Amino acid sequence: MPNQYALSLEDAAIAAALRAGAVRLCARHHDVWIRVGDPEAEKRAYAIATNMWKADDPVSDREDLMDAVKNVLEMAAEDECPTCGSIRDA
């Protein structure tokens, strides 16, 4: 059974990064995030996550949420979806 705490942190981090424009979803593979490479958007992702944390009765630690945003940004593909790239290059 997945850890609900981790899932909700990851969901919140993904939502913040998407809203900020720091990552975008691949048009074909909706489970792949692509990092946009905009430092200002990445700062906004942290700000949005902080506001989400403040607005919601926080059951998680703010630092955990900031770490989750960092992880989403670090795990996002650079420039293009790797699956689309491998299909194109095949």
PDB file of N, CA, C and O in Angstrom:
ATOM      1  N   MET A   1       0.849  -1.193   0.000  1.00  0.00           N
ATOM      2  CA  MET A   1       0.000   0.000   0.000  1.00  0.00           C
ATOM      3  C   MET A   1       0.887   1.247   0.000  1.00  0.00           C
ATOM      4  O   MET A   1       1.770   1.366   0.850  1.00  0.00           O
ATOM      5  N   PRO A   2       0.674   2.176  -0.931  1.00  0.00           N
ATOM      6  CA  PRO A   2       1.521   3.369  -1.001  1.00  0.00           C
ATOM      7  C   PRO A   2       1.319   4.271   0.201  1.00  0.00           C
ATOM      8  O   PRO A   2       0.263   4.278   0.833  1.00  0.00           O
ATOM      9  N   ASN A   3       2.342   5.017   0.494  1.00  0.00           N
ATOM     10  CA  ASN A   3       2.317   5.966   1.597  1.00  0.00           C
ATOM     11  C   ASN A   3       1.484   7.182   1.183  1.00  0.00           C
ATOM     12  O   ASN A   3       1.901   7.944   0.310  1.00  0.00           O
ATOM     13  N   GLN A   4       0.319   7.370   1.795  1.00  0.00           N
ATOM     14  CA  GLN A   4      -0.592   8.467   1.425  1.00  0.00           C
ATOM     15  C   GLN A   4       0.046   9.836   1.639  1.00  0.00           C
ATOM     16  O   GLN A   4      -0.195  10.767   0.871  1.00  0.00           O
ATOM     17  N   TYR A   5       0.866   9.952   2.691  1.00  0.00           N
ATOM     18  CA  TYR A   5       1.558  11.208   2.990  1.00  0.00           C
ATOM     19  C   TYR A   5       2.469  11.576   1.819  1.00  0.00           C
ATOM     20  O   TYR A   5       2.468  12.721   1.366  1.00  0.00           O
ATOM     21  N   ALA A   6       3.247  10.605   1.329  1.00  0.00           N
ATOM     22  CA  ALA A   6       4.165  10.855   0.220  1.00  0.00           C
ATOM     23  C   ALA A   6       3.398  11.169  -1.057  1.00  0.00           C
ATOM     24  O   ALA A   6       3.793  12.052  -1.818  1.00  0.00           O
ATOM     25  N   LEU A   7       2.296  10.448  -1.298  1.00  0.00           N
ATOM     26  CA  LEU A   7       1.507  10.704  -2.499  1.00  0.00           C
ATOM     27  C   LEU A   7       0.934  12.114  -2.490  1.00  0.00           C
ATOM     28  O   LEU A   7       0.986  12.804  -3.508  1.00  0.00           O
ATOM     29  N   SER A   8       0.396  12.549  -1.375  1.00  0.00           N
ATOM     30  CA  SER A   8      -0.190  13.885  -1.341  1.00  0.00           C
ATOM     31  C   SER A   8       0.884  14.962  -1.440  1.00  0.00           C
ATOM     32  O   SER A   8       0.636  16.019  -2.019  1.00  0.00           O
ATOM     33  N   LEU A   9       2.066  14.719  -0.891  1.00  0.00           N
ATOM     34  CA  LEU A   9       3.168  15.671  -1.039  1.00  0.00           C
ATOM     35  C   LEU A   9       3.580  15.769  -2.507  1.00  0.00           C
ATOM     36  O   LEU A   9       3.765  16.865  -3.036  1.00  0.00           O
ATOM     37  N   GLU A  10       3.722  14.629  -3.152  1.00  0.00           N
ATOM     38  CA  GLU A  10       4.111  14.628  -4.558  1.00  0.00           C
ATOM     39  C   GLU A  10       3.040  15.290  -5.415  1.00  0.00           C
ATOM     40  O   GLU A  10       3.363  16.073  -6.309  1.00  0.00           O
ATOM     41  N   ASP A  11       1.781  14.991  -5.157  1.00  0.00           N
ATOM     42  CA  ASP A  11       0.689  15.610  -5.906  1.00  0.00           C
ATOM     43  C   ASP A  11       0.711  17.127  -5.744  1.00  0.00           C
ATOM     44  O   ASP A  11       0.542  17.860  -6.719  1.00  0.00           O
ATOM     45  N   ALA A  12       0.918  17.594  -4.526  1.00  0.00           N
ATOM     46  CA  ALA A  12       0.968  19.038  -4.267  1.00  0.00           C
ATOM     47  C   ALA A  12       2.158  19.665  -4.971  1.00  0.00           C
ATOM     48  O   ALA A  12       2.045  20.754  -5.535  1.00  0.00           O
ATOM     49  N   ALA A  13       3.290  18.991  -4.944  1.00  0.00           N
ATOM     50  CA  ALA A  13       4.494  19.517  -5.592  1.00  0.00           C
ATOM     51  C   ALA A  13       4.311  19.591  -7.107  1.00  0.00           C
ATOM     52  O   ALA A  13       4.706  20.574  -7.733  1.00  0.00           O
ATOM     53  N   ILE A  14       3.719  18.564  -7.691  1.00  0.00           N
ATOM     54  CA  ILE A  14       3.465  18.554  -9.135  1.00  0.00           C
ATOM     55  C   ILE A  14       2.502  19.673  -9.501  1.00  0.00           C
ATOM     56  O   ILE A  14       2.720  20.388 -10.479  1.00  0.00           O
ATOM     57  N   ALA A  15       1.444  19.826  -8.723  1.00  0.00           N
ATOM     58  CA  ALA A  15       0.464  20.879  -8.993  1.00  0.00           C
ATOM     59  C   ALA A  15       1.115  22.256  -8.930  1.00  0.00           C
ATOM     60  O   ALA A  15       0.843  23.106  -9.778  1.00  0.00           O
ATOM     61  N   ALA A  16       1.964  22.485  -7.945  1.00  0.00           N
ATOM     62  CA  ALA A  16       2.634  23.782  -7.807  1.00  0.00           C
ATOM     63  C   ALA A  16       3.561  24.034  -8.995  1.00  0.00           C
ATOM     64  O   ALA A  16       3.583  25.138  -9.539  1.00  0.00           O
ATOM     65  N   ALA A  17       4.321  23.026  -9.396  1.00  0.00           N
ATOM     66  CA  ALA A  17       5.255  23.189 -10.512  1.00  0.00           C
ATOM     67  C   ALA A  17       4.515  23.434 -11.823  1.00  0.00           C
ATOM     68  O   ALA A  17       4.943  24.248 -12.641  1.00  0.00           O
ATOM     69  N   LEU A  18       3.402  22.728 -12.018  1.00  0.00           N
ATOM     70  CA  LEU A  18       2.605  22.934 -13.234  1.00  0.00           C
ATOM     71  C   LEU A  18       1.978  24.317 -13.252  1.00  0.00           C
ATOM     72  O   LEU A  18       2.034  25.013 -14.266  1.00  0.00           O
ATOM     73  N   ARG A  19       1.377  24.723 -12.131  1.00  0.00           N
ATOM     74  CA  ARG A  19       0.736  26.051 -12.058  1.00  0.00           C
ATOM     75  C   ARG A  19       1.729  27.175 -12.284  1.00  0.00           C
ATOM     76  O   ARG A  19       1.407  28.191 -12.899  1.00  0.00           O
ATOM     77  N   ALA A  20       2.942  26.982 -11.781  1.00  0.00           N
ATOM     78  CA  ALA A  20       3.970  28.022 -11.915  1.00  0.00           C
ATOM     79  C   ALA A  20       4.552  28.075 -13.316  1.00  0.00           C
ATOM     80  O   ALA A  20       5.200  29.056 -13.681  1.00  0.00           O
ATOM     81  N   GLY A  21       4.331  27.037 -14.101  1.00  0.00           N
ATOM     82  CA  GLY A  21       4.926  26.969 -15.425  1.00  0.00           C
ATOM     83  C   GLY A  21       6.367  26.495 -15.399  1.00  0.00           C
ATOM     84  O   GLY A  21       7.098  26.681 -16.372  1.00  0.00           O
ATOM     85  N   ALA A  22       6.783  25.888 -14.302  1.00  0.00           N
ATOM     86  CA  ALA A  22       8.159  25.383 -14.172  1.00  0.00           C
ATOM     87  C   ALA A  22       8.334  24.056 -14.904  1.00  0.00           C
ATOM     88  O   ALA A  22       9.428  23.729 -15.363  1.00  0.00           O
ATOM     89  N   VAL A  23       7.255  23.303 -15.007  1.00  0.00           N
ATOM     90  CA  VAL A  23       7.255  22.054 -15.779  1.00  0.00           C
ATOM     91  C   VAL A  23       5.996  22.039 -16.633  1.00  0.00           C
ATOM     92  O   VAL A  23       5.024  22.745 -16.362  1.00  0.00           O
ATOM     93  N   ARG A  24       6.043  21.217 -17.668  1.00  0.00           N
ATOM     94  CA  ARG A  24       4.855  21.008 -18.484  1.00  0.00           C
ATOM     95  C   ARG A  24       4.734  19.513 -18.715  1.00  0.00           C
ATOM     96  O   ARG A  24       5.712  18.773 -18.608  1.00  0.00           O
ATOM     97  N   LEU A  25       3.539  19.085 -19.029  1.00  0.00           N
ATOM     98  CA  LEU A  25       3.319  17.675 -19.331  1.00  0.00           C
ATOM     99  C   LEU A  25       3.603  17.420 -20.797  1.00  0.00           C
ATOM    100  O   LEU A  25       3.350  18.276 -21.645  1.00  0.00           O
ATOM    101  N   CYS A  26       4.129  16.241 -21.094  1.00  0.00           N
ATOM    102  CA  CYS A  26       4.279  15.820 -22.480  1.00  0.00           C
ATOM    103  C   CYS A  26       2.880  15.720 -23.083  1.00  0.00           C
ATOM    104  O   CYS A  26       1.949  15.252 -22.427  1.00  0.00           O
ATOM    105  N   ALA A  27       2.735  16.154 -24.318  1.00  0.00           N
ATOM    106  CA  ALA A  27       1.431  16.124 -24.987  1.00  0.00           C
ATOM    107  C   ALA A  27       0.918  14.702 -25.193  1.00  0.00           C
ATOM    108  O   ALA A  27      -0.291  14.485 -25.271  1.00  0.00           O
ATOM    109  N   ARG A  28       1.816  13.743 -25.280  1.00  0.00           N
ATOM    110  CA  ARG A  28       1.413  12.351 -25.511  1.00  0.00           C
ATOM    111  C   ARG A  28       1.518  11.473 -24.283  1.00  0.00           C
ATOM    112  O   ARG A  28       0.754  10.517 -24.143  1.00  0.00           O
ATOM    113  N   HIS A  29       2.428  11.768 -23.406  1.00  0.00           N
ATOM    114  CA  HIS A  29       2.694  10.933 -22.234  1.00  0.00           C
ATOM    115  C   HIS A  29       2.434  11.775 -20.981  1.00  0.00           C
ATOM    116  O   HIS A  29       3.318  12.476 -20.489  1.00  0.00           O
ATOM    117  N   HIS A  30       1.221  11.689 -20.489  1.00  0.00           N
ATOM    118  CA  HIS A  30       0.782  12.575 -19.408  1.00  0.00           C
ATOM    119  C   HIS A  30       1.383  12.246 -18.045  1.00  0.00           C
ATOM    120  O   HIS A  30       1.066  12.901 -17.052  1.00  0.00           O
ATOM    121  N   ASP A  31       2.237  11.249 -17.993  1.00  0.00           N
ATOM    122  CA  ASP A  31       2.936  10.961 -16.753  1.00  0.00           C
ATOM    123  C   ASP A  31       4.387  11.442 -16.811  1.00  0.00           C
ATOM    124  O   ASP A  31       5.179  11.152 -15.914  1.00  0.00           O
ATOM    125  N   VAL A  32       4.731  12.185 -17.882  1.00  0.00           N
ATOM    126  CA  VAL A  32       6.091  12.709 -18.052  1.00  0.00           C
ATOM    127  C   VAL A  32       6.046  14.227 -17.936  1.00  0.00           C
ATOM    128  O   VAL A  32       5.309  14.895 -18.662  1.00  0.00           O
ATOM    129  N   TRP A  33       6.840  14.763 -17.016  1.00  0.00           N
ATOM    130  CA  TRP A  33       6.965  16.209 -16.862  1.00  0.00           C
ATOM    131  C   TRP A  33       8.242  16.628 -17.536  1.00  0.00           C
ATOM    132  O   TRP A  33       9.250  15.924 -17.491  1.00  0.00           O
ATOM    133  N   ILE A  34       8.189  17.785 -18.160  1.00  0.00           N
ATOM    134  CA  ILE A  34       9.354  18.332 -18.840  1.00  0.00           C
ATOM    135  C   ILE A  34       9.684  19.663 -18.177  1.00  0.00           C
ATOM    136  O   ILE A  34       8.839  20.553 -18.079  1.00  0.00           O
ATOM    137  N   ARG A  35      10.916  19.782 -17.729  1.00  0.00           N
ATOM    138  CA  ARG A  35      11.352  21.002 -17.053  1.00  0.00           C
ATOM    139  C   ARG A  35      11.507  22.110 -18.086  1.00  0.00           C
ATOM    140  O   ARG A  35      12.168  21.934 -19.110  1.00  0.00           O
ATOM    141  N   VAL A  36      10.896  23.241 -17.807  1.00  0.00           N
ATOM    142  CA  VAL A  36      10.882  24.352 -18.747  1.00  0.00           C
ATOM    143  C   VAL A  36      12.218  25.107 -18.744  1.00  0.00           C
ATOM    144  O   VAL A  36      12.619  25.662 -19.767  1.00  0.00           O
ATOM    145  N   GLY A  37      12.892  25.128 -17.617  1.00  0.00           N
ATOM    146  CA  GLY A  37      14.181  25.817 -17.529  1.00  0.00           C
ATOM    147  C   GLY A  37      14.065  27.299 -17.261  1.00  0.00           C
ATOM    148  O   GLY A  37      14.945  28.071 -17.642  1.00  0.00           O
ATOM    149  N   ASP A  38      12.990  27.707 -16.612  1.00  0.00           N
ATOM    150  CA  ASP A  38      12.747  29.113 -16.280  1.00  0.00           C
ATOM    151  C   ASP A  38      12.947  29.296 -14.774  1.00  0.00           C
ATOM    152  O   ASP A  38      12.099  28.874 -13.987  1.00  0.00           O
ATOM    153  N   PRO A  39      14.064  29.923 -14.359  1.00  0.00           N
ATOM    154  CA  PRO A  39      14.331  30.089 -12.929  1.00  0.00           C
ATOM    155  C   PRO A  39      13.219  30.838 -12.178  1.00  0.00           C
ATOM    156  O   PRO A  39      12.933  30.533 -11.020  1.00  0.00           O
ATOM    157  N   GLU A  40      12.607  31.802 -12.835  1.00  0.00           N
ATOM    158  CA  GLU A  40      11.521  32.550 -12.186  1.00  0.00           C
ATOM    159  C   GLU A  40      10.309  31.656 -11.958  1.00  0.00           C
ATOM    160  O   GLU A  40       9.664  31.741 -10.913  1.00  0.00           O
ATOM    161  N   ALA A  41       9.996  30.805 -12.921  1.00  0.00           N
ATOM    162  CA  ALA A  41       8.879  29.863 -12.767  1.00  0.00           C
ATOM    163  C   ALA A  41       9.175  28.876 -11.647  1.00  0.00           C
ATOM    164  O   ALA A  41       8.273  28.489 -10.905  1.00  0.00           O
ATOM    165  N   GLU A  42      10.425  28.469 -11.522  1.00  0.00           N
ATOM    166  CA  GLU A  42      10.787  27.546 -10.447  1.00  0.00           C
ATOM    167  C   GLU A  42      10.637  28.213  -9.082  1.00  0.00           C
ATOM    168  O   GLU A  42      10.191  27.575  -8.129  1.00  0.00           O
ATOM    169  N   LYS A  43      11.002  29.478  -8.981  1.00  0.00           N
ATOM    170  CA  LYS A  43      10.786  30.225  -7.732  1.00  0.00           C
ATOM    171  C   LYS A  43       9.293  30.306  -7.428  1.00  0.00           C
ATOM    172  O   LYS A  43       8.875  30.143  -6.282  1.00  0.00           O
ATOM    173  N   ARG A  44       8.486  30.562  -8.474  1.00  0.00           N
ATOM    174  CA  ARG A  44       7.029  30.621  -8.288  1.00  0.00           C
ATOM    175  C   ARG A  44       6.482  29.278  -7.815  1.00  0.00           C
ATOM    176  O   ARG A  44       5.538  29.240  -7.027  1.00  0.00           O
ATOM    177  N   ALA A  45       7.062  28.182  -8.285  1.00  0.00           N
ATOM    178  CA  ALA A  45       6.602  26.854  -7.852  1.00  0.00           C
ATOM    179  C   ALA A  45       6.760  26.707  -6.341  1.00  0.00           C
ATOM    180  O   ALA A  45       5.863  26.195  -5.671  1.00  0.00           O
ATOM    181  N   TYR A  46       7.882  27.148  -5.807  1.00  0.00           N
ATOM    182  CA  TYR A  46       8.084  27.086  -4.357  1.00  0.00           C
ATOM    183  C   TYR A  46       7.111  28.012  -3.627  1.00  0.00           C
ATOM    184  O   TYR A  46       6.577  27.653  -2.577  1.00  0.00           O
ATOM    185  N   ALA A  47       6.880  29.200  -4.183  1.00  0.00           N
ATOM    186  CA  ALA A  47       5.941  30.144  -3.566  1.00  0.00           C
ATOM    187  C   ALA A  47       4.519  29.586  -3.588  1.00  0.00           C
ATOM    188  O   ALA A  47       3.799  29.677  -2.593  1.00  0.00           O
ATOM    189  N   ILE A  48       4.118  29.016  -4.708  1.00  0.00           N
ATOM    190  CA  ILE A  48       2.782  28.427  -4.807  1.00  0.00           C
ATOM    191  C   ILE A  48       2.637  27.277  -3.828  1.00  0.00           C
ATOM    192  O   ILE A  48       1.607  27.149  -3.166  1.00  0.00           O
ATOM    193  N   ALA A  49       3.667  26.434  -3.731  1.00  0.00           N
ATOM    194  CA  ALA A  49       3.619  25.312  -2.787  1.00  0.00           C
ATOM    195  C   ALA A  49       3.508  25.826  -1.354  1.00  0.00           C
ATOM    196  O   ALA A  49       2.773  25.256  -0.547  1.00  0.00           O
ATOM    197  N   THR A  50       4.225  26.888  -1.037  1.00  0.00           N
ATOM    198  CA  THR A  50       4.146  27.468   0.307  1.00  0.00           C
ATOM    199  C   THR A  50       2.739  27.981   0.586  1.00  0.00           C
ATOM    200  O   THR A  50       2.195  27.766   1.669  1.00  0.00           O
ATOM    201  N   ASN A  51       2.148  28.667  -0.404  1.00  0.00           N
ATOM    202  CA  ASN A  51       0.782  29.172  -0.226  1.00  0.00           C
ATOM    203  C   ASN A  51      -0.223  28.030  -0.090  1.00  0.00           C
ATOM    204  O   ASN A  51      -1.165  28.118   0.698  1.00  0.00           O
ATOM    205  N   MET A  52      -0.019  26.958  -0.859  1.00  0.00           N
ATOM    206  CA  MET A  52      -0.888  25.789  -0.732  1.00  0.00           C
ATOM    207  C   MET A  52      -0.766  25.203   0.676  1.00  0.00           C
ATOM    208  O   MET A  52      -1.764  24.833   1.294  1.00  0.00           O
ATOM    209  N   TRP A  53       0.452  25.125   1.165  1.00  0.00           N
ATOM    210  CA  TRP A  53       0.711  24.573   2.491  1.00  0.00           C
ATOM    211  C   TRP A  53       0.032  25.422   3.568  1.00  0.00           C
ATOM    212  O   TRP A  53      -0.569  24.888   4.500  1.00  0.00           O
ATOM    213  N   LYS A  54       0.133  26.745   3.434  1.00  0.00           N
ATOM    214  CA  LYS A  54      -0.480  27.654   4.416  1.00  0.00           C
ATOM    215  C   LYS A  54      -2.005  27.584   4.365  1.00  0.00           C
ATOM    216  O   LYS A  54      -2.668  27.620   5.401  1.00  0.00           O
ATOM    217  N   ALA A  55      -2.558  27.485   3.153  1.00  0.00           N
ATOM    218  CA  ALA A  55      -4.015  27.507   2.988  1.00  0.00           C
ATOM    219  C   ALA A  55      -4.673  26.216   3.447  1.00  0.00           C
ATOM    220  O   ALA A  55      -5.807  26.225   3.927  1.00  0.00           O
ATOM    221  N   ASP A  56      -3.975  25.130   3.300  1.00  0.00           N
ATOM    222  CA  ASP A  56      -4.510  23.834   3.688  1.00  0.00           C
ATOM    223  C   ASP A  56      -4.103  23.595   5.134  1.00  0.00           C
ATOM    224  O   ASP A  56      -3.000  23.971   5.532  1.00  0.00           O
ATOM    225  N   ASP A  57      -4.960  22.986   5.914  1.00  0.00           N
ATOM    226  CA  ASP A  57      -4.599  22.672   7.291  1.00  0.00           C
ATOM    227  C   ASP A  57      -3.401  21.729   7.218  1.00  0.00           C
ATOM    228  O   ASP A  57      -3.569  20.529   7.001  1.00  0.00           O
ATOM    229  N   PRO A  58      -2.188  22.267   7.399  1.00  0.00           N
ATOM    230  CA  PRO A  58      -1.011  21.462   7.089  1.00  0.00           C
ATOM    231  C   PRO A  58      -0.857  20.244   7.999  1.00  0.00           C
ATOM    232  O   PRO A  58      -0.751  20.349   9.221  1.00  0.00           O
ATOM    233  N   VAL A  59      -0.851  19.098   7.347  1.00  0.00           N
ATOM    234  CA  VAL A  59      -0.558  17.866   8.062  1.00  0.00           C
ATOM    235  C   VAL A  59       0.862  17.435   7.735  1.00  0.00           C
ATOM    236  O   VAL A  59       1.409  16.528   8.362  1.00  0.00           O
ATOM    237  N   SER A  60       1.451  18.093   6.749  1.00  0.00           N
ATOM    238  CA  SER A  60       2.826  17.779   6.384  1.00  0.00           C
ATOM    239  C   SER A  60       3.738  18.910   6.843  1.00  0.00           C
ATOM    240  O   SER A  60       3.298  20.017   7.154  1.00  0.00           O
ATOM    241  N   ASP A  61       4.991  18.593   6.871  1.00  0.00           N
ATOM    242  CA  ASP A  61       6.002  19.571   7.213  1.00  0.00           C
ATOM    243  C   ASP A  61       6.318  20.406   5.974  1.00  0.00           C
ATOM    244  O   ASP A  61       6.430  19.858   4.877  1.00  0.00           O
ATOM    245  N   ARG A  62       6.461  21.703   6.130  1.00  0.00           N
ATOM    246  CA  ARG A  62       6.746  22.578   4.990  1.00  0.00           C
ATOM    247  C   ARG A  62       8.025  22.152   4.288  1.00  0.00           C
ATOM    248  O   ARG A  62       8.088  22.152   3.058  1.00  0.00           O
ATOM    249  N   GLU A  63       9.037  21.792   5.050  1.00  0.00           N
ATOM    250  CA  GLU A  63      10.302  21.369   4.448  1.00  0.00           C
ATOM    251  C   GLU A  63      10.123  20.129   3.575  1.00  0.00           C
ATOM    252  O   GLU A  63      10.766  19.999   2.534  1.00  0.00           O
ATOM    253  N   ASP A  64       9.251  19.222   4.001  1.00  0.00           N
ATOM    254  CA  ASP A  64       8.970  18.036   3.180  1.00  0.00           C
ATOM    255  C   ASP A  64       8.356  18.444   1.845  1.00  0.00           C
ATOM    256  O   ASP A  64       8.687  17.880   0.802  1.00  0.00           O
ATOM    257  N   LEU A  65       7.460  19.426   1.884  1.00  0.00           N
ATOM    258  CA  LEU A  65       6.830  19.897   0.652  1.00  0.00           C
ATOM    259  C   LEU A  65       7.851  20.589  -0.240  1.00  0.00           C
ATOM    260  O   LEU A  65       7.838  20.383  -1.453  1.00  0.00           O
ATOM    261  N   MET A  66       8.733  21.401   0.325  1.00  0.00           N
ATOM    262  CA  MET A  66       9.765  22.060  -0.475  1.00  0.00           C
ATOM    263  C   MET A  66      10.694  21.017  -1.102  1.00  0.00           C
ATOM    264  O   MET A  66      11.106  21.158  -2.253  1.00  0.00           O
ATOM    265  N   ASP A  67      11.020  19.969  -0.336  1.00  0.00           N
ATOM    266  CA  ASP A  67      11.842  18.885  -0.881  1.00  0.00           C
ATOM    267  C   ASP A  67      11.123  18.165  -2.021  1.00  0.00           C
ATOM    268  O   ASP A  67      11.749  17.751  -2.997  1.00  0.00           O
ATOM    269  N   ALA A  68       9.815  18.022  -1.890  1.00  0.00           N
ATOM    270  CA  ALA A  68       9.034  17.364  -2.945  1.00  0.00           C
ATOM    271  C   ALA A  68       9.030  18.205  -4.218  1.00  0.00           C
ATOM    272  O   ALA A  68       9.119  17.655  -5.316  1.00  0.00           O
ATOM    273  N   VAL A  69       8.930  19.534  -4.092  1.00  0.00           N
ATOM    274  CA  VAL A  69       8.997  20.418  -5.266  1.00  0.00           C
ATOM    275  C   VAL A  69      10.373  20.280  -5.920  1.00  0.00           C
ATOM    276  O   VAL A  69      10.481  20.157  -7.140  1.00  0.00           O
ATOM    277  N   LYS A  70      11.407  20.303  -5.106  1.00  0.00           N
ATOM    278  CA  LYS A  70      12.769  20.153  -5.624  1.00  0.00           C
ATOM    279  C   LYS A  70      12.905  18.827  -6.376  1.00  0.00           C
ATOM    280  O   LYS A  70      13.507  18.771  -7.448  1.00  0.00           O
ATOM    281  N   ASN A  71      12.347  17.776  -5.809  1.00  0.00           N
ATOM    282  CA  ASN A  71      12.422  16.457  -6.445  1.00  0.00           C
ATOM    283  C   ASN A  71      11.686  16.444  -7.789  1.00  0.00           C
ATOM    284  O   ASN A  71      12.185  15.882  -8.763  1.00  0.00           O
ATOM    285  N   VAL A  72      10.508  17.057  -7.842  1.00  0.00           N
ATOM    286  CA  VAL A  72       9.758  17.125  -9.105  1.00  0.00           C
ATOM    287  C   VAL A  72      10.594  17.842 -10.158  1.00  0.00           C
ATOM    288  O   VAL A  72      10.675  17.390 -11.300  1.00  0.00           O
ATOM    289  N   LEU A  73      11.212  18.952  -9.785  1.00  0.00           N
ATOM    290  CA  LEU A  73      12.026  19.707 -10.739  1.00  0.00           C
ATOM    291  C   LEU A  73      13.244  18.904 -11.180  1.00  0.00           C
ATOM    292  O   LEU A  73      13.599  18.904 -12.359  1.00  0.00           O
ATOM    293  N   GLU A  74      13.879  18.223 -10.236  1.00  0.00           N
ATOM    294  CA  GLU A  74      15.076  17.453 -10.576  1.00  0.00           C
ATOM    295  C   GLU A  74      14.752  16.209 -11.393  1.00  0.00           C
ATOM    296  O   GLU A  74      15.554  15.796 -12.231  1.00  0.00           O
ATOM    297  N   MET A  75      13.602  15.612 -11.165  1.00  0.00           N
ATOM    298  CA  MET A  75      13.239  14.382 -11.863  1.00  0.00           C
ATOM    299  C   MET A  75      12.594  14.646 -13.222  1.00  0.00           C
ATOM    300  O   MET A  75      12.444  13.725 -14.025  1.00  0.00           O
ATOM    301  N   ALA A  76      12.213  15.892 -13.484  1.00  0.00           N
ATOM    302  CA  ALA A  76      11.593  16.224 -14.772  1.00  0.00           C
ATOM    303  C   ALA A  76      12.615  16.081 -15.895  1.00  0.00           C
ATOM    304  O   ALA A  76      13.804  16.349 -15.720  1.00  0.00           O
ATOM    305  N   ALA A  77      12.125  15.657 -17.035  1.00  0.00           N
ATOM    306  CA  ALA A  77      12.988  15.516 -18.215  1.00  0.00           C
ATOM    307  C   ALA A  77      13.461  16.903 -18.649  1.00  0.00           C
ATOM    308  O   ALA A  77      12.770  17.903 -18.452  1.00  0.00           O
ATOM    309  N   GLU A  78      14.621  16.938 -19.228  1.00  0.00           N
ATOM    310  CA  GLU A  78      15.162  18.193 -19.746  1.00  0.00           C
ATOM    311  C   GLU A  78      14.780  18.331 -21.217  1.00  0.00           C
ATOM    312  O   GLU A  78      15.050  17.431 -22.012  1.00  0.00           O
ATOM    313  N   ASP A  79      14.174  19.412 -21.573  1.00  0.00           N
ATOM    314  CA  ASP A  79      13.893  19.799 -22.961  1.00  0.00           C
ATOM    315  C   ASP A  79      12.790  19.009 -23.662  1.00  0.00           C
ATOM    316  O   ASP A  79      11.915  19.615 -24.280  1.00  0.00           O
ATOM    317  N   GLU A  80      12.800  17.673 -23.587  1.00  0.00           N
ATOM    318  CA  GLU A  80      11.775  16.906 -24.287  1.00  0.00           C
ATOM    319  C   GLU A  80      11.503  15.602 -23.550  1.00  0.00           C
ATOM    320  O   GLU A  80      12.292  15.150 -22.721  1.00  0.00           O
ATOM    321  N   CYS A  81      10.387  15.032 -23.874  1.00  0.00           N
ATOM    322  CA  CYS A  81       9.989  13.738 -23.302  1.00  0.00           C
ATOM    323  C   CYS A  81      10.971  12.670 -23.784  1.00  0.00           C
ATOM    324  O   CYS A  81      11.182  12.545 -24.990  1.00  0.00           O
ATOM    325  N   PRO A  82      11.575  11.901 -22.886  1.00  0.00           N
ATOM    326  CA  PRO A  82      12.503  10.871 -23.329  1.00  0.00           C
ATOM    327  C   PRO A  82      11.848   9.781 -24.167  1.00  0.00           C
ATOM    328  O   PRO A  82      12.489   9.226 -25.060  1.00  0.00           O
ATOM    329  N   THR A  83      10.592   9.465 -23.898  1.00  0.00           N
ATOM    330  CA  THR A  83       9.883   8.447 -24.694  1.00  0.00           C
ATOM    331  C   THR A  83       9.668   8.952 -26.113  1.00  0.00           C
ATOM    332  O   THR A  83       9.922   8.231 -27.078  1.00  0.00           O
ATOM    333  N   CYS A  84       9.200  10.187 -26.239  1.00  0.00           N
ATOM    334  CA  CYS A  84       9.007  10.769 -27.583  1.00  0.00           C
ATOM    335  C   CYS A  84      10.339  10.856 -28.317  1.00  0.00           C
ATOM    336  O   CYS A  84      10.407  10.577 -29.514  1.00  0.00           O
ATOM    337  N   GLY A  85      11.389  11.236 -27.615  1.00  0.00           N
ATOM    338  CA  GLY A  85      12.709  11.335 -28.224  1.00  0.00           C
ATOM    339  C   GLY A  85      13.228   9.999 -28.712  1.00  0.00           C
ATOM    340  O   GLY A  85      13.828   9.913 -29.784  1.00  0.00           O
ATOM    341  N   SER A  86      12.997   8.947 -27.924  1.00  0.00           N
ATOM    342  CA  SER A  86      13.482   7.624 -28.332  1.00  0.00           C
ATOM    343  C   SER A  86      12.684   7.084 -29.518  1.00  0.00           C
ATOM    344  O   SER A  86      13.233   6.383 -30.368  1.00  0.00           O
ATOM    345  N   ILE A  87      11.399   7.406 -29.579  1.00  0.00           N
ATOM    346  CA  ILE A  87      10.564   6.979 -30.728  1.00  0.00           C
ATOM    347  C   ILE A  87      11.017   7.718 -31.987  1.00  0.00           C
ATOM    348  O   ILE A  87      11.139   7.121 -33.057  1.00  0.00           O
ATOM    349  N   ARG A  88      11.264   9.016 -31.850  1.00  0.00           N
ATOM    350  CA  ARG A  88      11.698   9.833 -32.989  1.00  0.00           C
ATOM    351  C   ARG A  88      13.052   9.366 -33.515  1.00  0.00           C
ATOM    352  O   ARG A  88      13.280   9.332 -34.724  1.00  0.00           O
ATOM    353  N   ASP A  89      13.953   9.005 -32.590  1.00  0.00           N
ATOM    354  CA  ASP A  89      15.313   8.632 -32.963  1.00  0.00           C
ATOM    355  C   ASP A  89      15.436   7.184 -33.421  1.00  0.00           C
ATOM    356  O   ASP A  89      16.493   6.772 -33.901  1.00  0.00           O
ATOM    357  N   ALA A  90      14.363   6.411 -33.276  1.00  0.00           N
ATOM    358  CA  ALA A  90      14.423   4.989 -33.655  1.00  0.00           C
ATOM    359  C   ALA A  90      14.403   4.784 -35.149  1.00  0.00           C
ATOM    360  O   ALA A  90      14.447   3.646 -35.616  1.00  0.00           O
TER     361      ALA A  90
END
